[in-house]
Amino acid sequence: MITAFLLVVYLGNAKISASTYFYDIDRCKYFAERINRQPRIPPRREKYIAVCEIKQVNPGKTKVYM
């Protein structure tokens, strides 16, 4: 098991993605910040929100990006 950072993406209050793991918190935060800068979704006015969560994963079973 290793420590990795999971990129979790929400649209409004609904979790829409939680499957991308990174070895480095800075890389995860880079993508989270880019997603957070996305414009609102018309006509619903919901906004994408991305966060990084720390997780323990098995690198033999889970793809972890550099």
N, C-alpha and C positions, 0 to 999 in steps of 0.2 A: 504494500500500500504506500502511496505517496500523497503529498498534499498538492492539490491543484485548485485552480480558480474557475468556477462555473459562471459563464455569462448567462444571466437570466433576463429575458425580455418580456415586458408587459405592454399590453395595449389597453390603456385605461386601468381597470382593476383586474383584468384577465391575463393570466400567464400564458403567453403564446409560444415561448421557446425556452428550453433549459437543457441544452444538449451539447454545448460547445465548451470544452475545458482547455485551460491554458496553464503552462508551467509557471508563467511570470505574471504577477499582479499588474504590472505596468502595461503589458500587452492586452490583458483583459480590459483594463480601464480605458485604453485607447479605443477599443471597439465600442465600449459602453458610452463613452463621450460622443463618438460619431453618431451612434443611434439616438442618443438623447437630443442631438441637434436637428433631428428630422422634423419637418413641419407636421402640424396636426393633420389628422385624417379628415378631409371633408366628406360628407356633410355632418359627420358625427361629432367632430370637435375633440376626439380622443387623441391623446398624445402617447407616443412610444416612450417607455421608461426602461432603461437598462441598468442593471446592477451586477456586481461581481460578488459571489459567495465562495467562501472557502469550503472545500470538500476533501474527503479522503477517497481516493480511487485506486483501482488496480490497473496499472498501465498496460497489462497484458490483455485486458478485456475492454478498456475504454481508450478511445483516441484522444490524446492530449497534444495540443498544438504548441509550438515553440513561441 
